[in-house]
């Protein structure tokens, strides 16, 4: 899959480090959680969709790590780093064994089809 991303040659050398390091801590925190947990839900306060994802996982008795970054009123600049890193435009972002599987509705489909259990067993 190819995603549109500005080629490094089209970025002035003086700003490359600023781009590379912008909110890198939030991305590194999510990467660390993905490495040490089979299921990771990345969400934000006041958004009902992370709650739906967590409820679906709880109902299926599937353990997960939840990370929350800001709300509709705060933290949006930091969350943008996650959106740029993954290419996923909304929250929650759900990872299963290191693979981004989408949001809450995508997770529910995986649970209903039995595919989530298969992914966790693999």
Secondary structure, 3 states (H helix, E strand, C coil): CCCCCCCHHHCCHHHHHHHHHCCHHHHHHHHHHHHHCCEEEEECCCCHHHHHHHHHHHHCCCCCEEEECCECCECHHHHHHHHHHHCCCCCCEEEECCEEEECHHHHHHHHHHCHHHHHHHC
